[in-house]
Amino acid sequence: MVLIRDLVQQILRNGYLTLADENELRNLLKTKYDAEDLKAFMRLQEAAMNGLVRQESREEYMLEIN
């Protein structure tokens, strides 16, 4: 089973959050997870807000509105 923290680590390493990653995170967040997974998810959110991680969904959205 994939852990949220493992997926977040991969995303942070790549600097890119794919649509598939987003879907996987949504599914994982519906299950039981521990404090370390929650902290990892919060780190990912902060990295995305600070522009350290690009998001495929945002890039696609920007293409649609332009």
Backbone bond lengths (Angstrom), bond angles and torsions (degrees), N, CA, C in turn:
res aa  C-N    CA-C-N  psi(-1)  N-CA   C-N-CA  omega(-1)  CA-C   N-CA-C  phi
1 M - - - 1.442 - - 1.528 109.54 -
2 V 1.293 116.46 134.63 1.457 122.52 178.27 1.524 108.93 -76.32
3 L 1.314 116.28 137.21 1.457 121.46 176.00 1.522 108.94 -99.04
4 I 1.308 115.87 149.21 1.462 120.92 178.35 1.520 109.89 -55.41
5 R 1.321 117.03 -45.05 1.472 120.34 -177.28 1.517 112.50 -61.57
6 D 1.341 117.15 -34.82 1.464 120.43 178.57 1.526 111.02 -69.18
7 L 1.312 115.96 -42.74 1.460 120.75 178.91 1.527 110.14 -65.15
8 V 1.326 116.99 -42.62 1.464 121.03 178.94 1.528 110.06 -62.40
9 Q 1.305 117.19 -43.27 1.465 121.03 179.14 1.531 110.35 -58.48
10 Q 1.312 117.09 -43.01 1.465 121.59 179.01 1.540 110.28 -63.92
11 I 1.317 116.54 -44.06 1.471 121.48 -179.55 1.522 110.10 -63.42
12 L 1.325 117.62 -45.29 1.455 121.16 179.66 1.528 110.93 -64.17
13 R 1.309 117.00 -38.54 1.464 121.31 178.57 1.528 110.43 -63.92
14 N 1.331 116.21 -42.11 1.463 121.01 -179.59 1.529 112.46 -79.01
15 G 1.319 116.32 -25.23 1.456 120.38 -177.38 1.512 112.73 72.28
16 Y 1.336 116.20 20.61 1.467 120.10 -175.75 1.522 110.01 -146.74
17 L 1.328 115.36 129.60 1.463 122.35 178.40 1.521 108.71 -106.61
18 T 1.311 116.64 108.78 1.459 120.80 -178.47 1.526 110.69 -82.22
19 L 1.323 115.36 166.67 1.462 120.55 174.98 1.526 110.44 -60.87
20 A 1.324 116.46 -39.31 1.470 120.73 178.55 1.527 110.48 -63.20
21 D 1.336 116.46 -40.88 1.473 120.23 177.03 1.521 110.57 -61.90
22 E 1.334 116.75 -43.82 1.462 120.31 179.18 1.522 110.97 -59.77
23 N 1.309 116.83 -44.57 1.473 120.64 179.00 1.523 110.93 -63.62
24 E 1.329 116.41 -41.84 1.468 120.02 178.51 1.526 110.27 -63.17
25 L 1.319 117.40 -43.01 1.465 120.12 177.73 1.520 111.23 -61.55
26 R 1.323 117.34 -43.02 1.474 119.89 177.74 1.521 110.86 -57.41
27 N 1.322 116.30 -45.22 1.465 120.42 -179.83 1.525 111.23 -64.75
28 L 1.327 116.48 -42.84 1.466 120.08 -179.19 1.524 111.54 -66.31
29 L 1.328 116.91 -34.28 1.463 120.23 -179.70 1.526 112.23 -72.21
30 K 1.321 117.27 -13.30 1.474 121.25 176.06 1.524 111.66 -83.14
31 T 1.336 116.27 -11.39 1.465 121.25 -178.17 1.526 109.34 -102.53
32 K 1.314 115.78 177.41 1.458 120.01 176.04 1.522 108.90 -71.74
33 Y 1.326 115.89 137.19 1.458 121.13 175.82 1.517 107.54 -145.40
34 D 1.330 114.99 161.82 1.464 118.41 -176.16 1.524 111.73 -102.13
35 A 1.310 115.48 -178.02 1.464 121.61 -176.23 1.524 111.75 -62.56
36 E 1.318 117.67 -34.84 1.470 120.44 179.37 1.527 110.92 -65.08
37 D 1.316 116.84 -39.06 1.461 120.43 177.01 1.527 110.76 -65.92
38 L 1.321 116.65 -40.72 1.460 120.55 178.58 1.532 110.49 -63.56
39 K 1.331 116.94 -43.28 1.465 120.58 177.70 1.522 110.94 -61.61
40 A 1.315 116.47 -40.51 1.468 120.46 179.11 1.524 110.41 -63.73
41 F 1.318 116.86 -42.58 1.465 120.66 178.83 1.526 110.40 -62.77
42 M 1.318 116.96 -40.07 1.462 120.34 178.59 1.530 110.86 -66.35
43 R 1.336 117.38 -36.61 1.466 120.46 175.58 1.528 110.47 -62.31
44 L 1.316 116.73 -40.01 1.455 121.05 178.54 1.526 110.48 -64.31
45 Q 1.316 116.86 -44.39 1.464 119.93 178.30 1.524 111.04 -59.82
46 E 1.316 116.43 -43.48 1.465 120.59 179.53 1.530 110.81 -64.48
47 A 1.315 116.70 -42.55 1.468 120.46 179.07 1.525 110.78 -62.22
48 A 1.318 117.05 -40.54 1.463 120.89 178.46 1.524 110.65 -65.89
49 M 1.315 117.44 -42.81 1.469 121.09 179.98 1.525 111.47 -64.63
50 N 1.326 116.62 -32.39 1.460 121.57 -178.77 1.524 112.77 -88.74
51 G 1.324 116.77 3.73 1.456 120.56 177.37 1.516 114.95 77.53
52 L 1.314 117.18 15.65 1.461 120.64 179.82 1.524 111.88 -84.78
53 V 1.317 116.11 -16.20 1.460 122.25 178.48 1.521 108.03 -127.96
54 R 1.315 116.17 124.39 1.460 120.72 175.01 1.528 108.04 -82.40
55 Q 1.343 115.49 148.65 1.460 120.85 -178.20 1.518 109.89 -120.17
56 E 1.311 115.24 122.22 1.459 120.59 178.49 1.525 111.14 -56.87
57 S 1.311 117.84 -40.95 1.461 120.64 -177.40 1.531 111.04 -63.66
58 R 1.310 117.85 -39.02 1.473 120.94 178.34 1.520 110.60 -69.30
59 E 1.311 116.47 -39.62 1.459 119.82 179.50 1.529 110.82 -63.75
60 E 1.316 116.38 -41.97 1.472 120.23 177.91 1.523 110.62 -65.38
61 Y 1.325 116.85 -40.02 1.459 121.01 179.37 1.532 110.43 -62.66
62 M 1.316 116.09 -43.97 1.464 119.74 -179.78 1.532 110.95 -63.26
63 L 1.302 117.58 -34.95 1.471 120.45 177.24 1.523 110.80 -67.02
64 E 1.316 116.02 -37.17 1.473 120.82 -178.82 1.520 111.99 -67.82
65 I 1.321 118.06 -37.29 1.460 119.50 -175.04 1.522 112.21 -85.69
66 N 1.312 117.49 -13.40 1.474 119.83 179.09 1.481 112.30 -92.44
